[in-house]
Amino acid sequence: MTLSSPYDFLSVQEADFDVAHEYAQLRDHNSQDGAIVFFSGLVRDFNQGSDVTGLFLEHYPAMTEKALAGIITQAKQRWPLSRVRLIHRVGQLQLAEQIVFVGVSSSHREAAFEACHFIMDYLKKQAPFWKKETTRQGPRWVETLKKDEEALHKWQQDDPKHS
Amino acid sequence: MINIVFFAQLREQLKSDGLTLTIATPCTVADVQQAVLKKHPQWRDFLANPALMCALNQDIVPLDAQVLDGNEVAFFPPVTGG
């Protein structure tokens, strides 16, 4: 699956990203949209009861971009989005580094807020990434959270196609 | 020939990132799982875990999805990206 619009962008990369550049790409030569919403996720120093010192992000290379493109397509089917930009990093990350960027532009803010939230919730449950944290007690794989499952169900219940 | 791949904690538990198996097709993802366990019965505690997710040709599918010759089947723990 590939992205249908030249204004959309998807990247799975080891390198860091520049939020200012991503925001400019959502905004430049764009007079039709009244709203941009973006989210960036960071490596924090405490998770699931342990002091975290770093993070390794594993993924399934053959599947990752396909899964993310599918999530972008679903979001564009539900909301009128002009531009979507999604970056997810893989490999070794240090504390406070950026992990993920999701940015969307739309004519209205409600669509932009909801679509950005939707993309993050789906990404957390359906894109093949796994976090292995290094902690003071040794390395450990991050466990899936019930609240992420519930977040996905909420979108499925809100979708007229699923009700 | 079916290409089978493992990721993350499951890959570490099995000490294997995958294998290829020749089995009768069409079959289901569950049949592929059973064929792997027949060859590697010591993997049962990890590979028979109902919490695992599976993908067929890089799409998340349920265990009853139909597998054809040449397909890739992946097993992995619940994803934790974002």
Interface residues (C-beta under 8 A of the other chain):
Chain A: G41 L57 E58 H59 Y60 A62 M63 K66 A67 H88 I99 V100 M120 L123 K124 K125 Q126 A127 P128 F129 W130 K131 K132 W141 V142 E143 T144
Chain B: V5 F7 A8 Q9 A55 Q58 D59 I60 E72 A74 F76 P77 P78 V79 T80 G81 G82
